[in-house]
Amino acid sequence: MNELDKIVNSLMSDVDSKIILRTSGTTGAPKQVSKNVSEMFDKAKQVEYKKDDTFGFFYNLDSWAAMSVIVHCIKNGVKPLYIHIDGDVLHQLSKVSHLSITPTLLQLIAMKSENIAISNIKKVVLGGEYSTQKILDLCKLTFPNADITHIYSSTETGDIASSSDLKEGYKKEKFDSYEFDKNNCLLVNNINTGDIWSLQGNRYYFKGRIDRSIKIAGNLVLLDAIENAISNLGFINECSCIEKDAPLIGKSYELQYVGDKSIEYVKAELSKVLNKYEMPIRITKVTEIGLGRNYKKRAQ
């Protein structure tokens, strides 16, 4: 019996138990969170599957993301499949009809498979990280026959919002039951998520983490927003902004990027789209950004 089967059997035999799950540690040190199994079953959605459907996922088995998929599968009588990132991923994906995946891992698979279209998957759920328009477009290219849903959530509060219209952000009404603090950080059941959102038209867009904001020469800069802007440039495959101490101005950041263009080219193009104070103090070309726990972008 493999580890996934043991987890399934344990959950089915004692739905009143509590389990300790770990967060991914994307924005800080991993935390341990206690979850009530029966409450997770209650919150799991009822969905109709065909008898030969299989729900694939990559998340670490002791994480909330993995457990939510497993509980969903148990409740709906569909087979869960833990996909091993160090194995033949494309072969494993050929056995899957439904898939839960992070945007970071989606990008990695698309690059390593040379943007091959995977046509057997009927449903993709993007989660664990915010999905930009670039990610949503890439997901549709990679899984052309799939219905695509992107979810934003936190381990402590659960799913916050979801959308299936293939547009970045979430409709305003998705946030009607929530509040925001003075920094536009989202509050869920009086818990501050630390996530900054901006209302533009009738949609909310994720702007970044409050703990990823820095002052550069007196100007507030959101590193997540800078990453988003840079990653949307056509010549950048992937990037990461790493906070650095800087003489005279106090704080700044180093840009690490994956792409074919030279550092000089990237610097020249960035100067066209960023304010002078938003420019990185160092630009480094790398072969990969690296994966953190649960296959999200590695915390720096």
N, C-alpha and C positions, 0 to 999 in steps of 0.2 A: 504494500500500500504506500503510495507516494504522499508527500507532505500536503498537497492540495486535498486529496481524498480524506486524510486524517482531519483536516479543518472542516470539511463538509460534514463528515460524520459527527464531529463534536458539536457543531452548531445545531444539527438536526436533533441531537439527543438531549440538548439542554438549552432551550431558547430563553430561559429565564436567567441565564448566567451573565456575568459581566466580563468583558475582555479588555486587556490593555493593548492599545495600538500606538504605533509611533508615527509622528509626523515626518515629512520628507526633509525638513531642515533647509528648505530652499532659501529662506530669508533669515536664517539664524540656526542656532543649535537645535537638533531634533528634540521634540518634547514627547512625553508619554501622556496619552489621553485615555480615560476610562470610557468605554461605550457599553450601553445596555443592549444586549443582543435582541431581546424582544422588541425594543423600540426601533432598532434598525429594520427588523422584519416589518413592523407596522408602517414605516416610512417608505419601504420599497414599493415601487409602482407595479401594478398588475399589467402585464403585457402578454399578448398572444404570440406564441412561437410555433413553428412547425417542429415535428418530432425529431428531425435530423439537424436542427439548428445547433450551433456551437458558439458560445460567447468567449472570445479571446481577450486576454489582458496581459500587461507586462509588469504591473505594480508589485513591489515587494509584498510577500504574503502576510507580513505582520503590520501592514499599513491600513489606514482607514479606507483608502481608495480601493485596494484589493478586496478588503472585507465587504465593502458595499457592493462590489460586483458579485462576489460569491453569494451574499445574502439574496441579491436580486435573482440570481440564477436558481437558487434553492426555492424561492417563493414561486417562481414561474416555471419550474420543472424543465429548465434548459441546462445543457451541459456546459460547465465552465472549463476553460483551457488556459493554463498558465503558460505563456510563451516565453521561452528562454532566450534572452538577448544574445547569449554567447553560442547559440546553435544556429541552424539554418533557418533564419527568420522567414524568408519567403516561402519555404516549404511548410513551415508551421502555419503561416497565414493562409495557405491554400486549404487548410482544414477548417477555417473559421467562416462563419456567416455574419457574425456581429463582433464588433471590436471596440475596446476602450483603449485610448492611447493619448499620450501627452504631445503637445505641439513640438517640443524639442525632439522627441523620439521620431515623430513623423518626418521631420526635416532630415534626420540622420538616415532613416530608411530610404527616403526619396533620393538622397544623394548617393548612397551606396548601391542602390538598385538602378541608378542612372534613369530615374524618373519613369520606371516601368509602371504600367497601369495594372492594378490588381482588381480583376473584374468580378471575383466570386463573392465579395463582401457586400452584404445588403444594407448594413447599418453601421455607422461609425459615431462614437461618442468621444469628442475631444474634451479633456478635462485635466485638472492638476495645475494648469497655467492658463493665462488669458490667451484667447485666440484672436490674433490680428486678422485683417482682411487677407494679408499675404498667406497666412496659415490656412485660412478657409479655402482660398483658391487652390493652394497646393494639395489640400486634402481631396478636393473634388477631382483634380487631375490624377492623383494616386489611386483613388477608389471611385472610378467614374460611375459605377452603378449603385453607389451607396447613398442612402439618406443620411445627412450629416447633422448632428446636434452638438453644439458647444455649450459646456457648463462651466460656471464659475462657482467655486465653493471654498470653504475652509474646514479643516478637520474639526474645530471646536463647534461650528455652527451648522455644518452640513451644506447642502446645495443652496446657493444664493439666487442664481438666475440661470435660465437656459434659453436657447434660441435655436430654431431650425430653418431660418430663412436665408442662411449663407451670407449674412451681413455681419460685419464686426459690431460689437456692442449689443446692448439689450434694450428692448422697448421700455419706455418710462414707467409704464404700469407695473413692470416686474419689481420695481423698488417702492411701490406705494406703501407697503407695510413697514418699511425701514426708515431710519433717521440717519442724519449726517452730523458730525461735529463741526467745529469752526474751521477745521482744516480740510473739510469735505471728505473725511474718513467715514466709511460706512459702519454704522452701528446695527448689530443684529441681536435682538433680545438683550439690549444694554451691554453687549460685548463689542468692544472696538476691534474691528478686523485689521485696522492699520492700512486698509486699501483705500486709495484716493480715487474718486470717480468724478467725472465731469459730464454734466447734462448739455448735450448739443442737439438742438432740435427736439425730437421726441425719443432720443436714445441716450442711454448712459454709456460712457466709454471709460475703461480703466486707464488711469494716468500713471499709477505707480504705487509703491509702498512708501509710507511715511518714513520708515527707517532706512529708505534708500534715497532720501532727499538730502542734499548738501548745499551749503552756502559757498558760492564762488564769487569773490570780490563783492560781497553784499547781495548777490542775486541768488534766489532760491532755484535750484536745478533738480529736477526729478530724473535720476539715472535711468529708471525704467522707461520714461518718455523719450529720453535721448536714444536708448537702445532701439525702441520701436521705430523712431524716425530714421535711424541709420540702417536698420535691417530692411526697411522698405525701399532703400535705394537699390536699383536694379543690379548693381555689381557686387553687392554684399550678400554672401550666402548665410552667414551667421555672425553674431557679434556679442561682446560682453563688455560692460563698462565697470571698471574696478576703481573704487574710491582710493585716492592718494592724497597725502599731505603735499602742499605746494608752497614754496617760499613766497612771501609778500601777500598772496591772495588767500592763504589759509588752506583751502581744499580744492581739489580738482579730481580728475579721473584719467585712467589709462584705458584706451580703446584697444581691445583685442578683436581681430576679425578674421574670418575665413573667406577667401575669394581670390580671384586671379589677378586683380589689379595691384599695382605697386603701392607702397606706403605714400609716396609722393602724389600719386594720382588720387588716392583716397583723401589725403589732406586737402588737396585743392578743391575737390568736390564738396567736402564737408564745409569748407569756408563759404560755400554758396547757400547752404541751407541752415547753418547754425549761427547763432549770434557769436560775437568774438569771445565773450566770457564762457560760452558753452563748448568751445573747442577743447579737445583733450590735450593734456600736457605731454602725452606719449601715445604713439600709435604702433601697435605690434601686429605683424601678420603671423598667424598660427595655422596649423593644419587642422585643428579641431578645438572646439571650446571645452568639450568634456561633459560628461553626464554626472549628475549627483544622484542622491537616493531617489528612487521611484522614477528615474530616467527623465528628470527635469533638468533645466540648465543648472550647472553646478554653482552652488553658492561660493562666492569668492571671499 
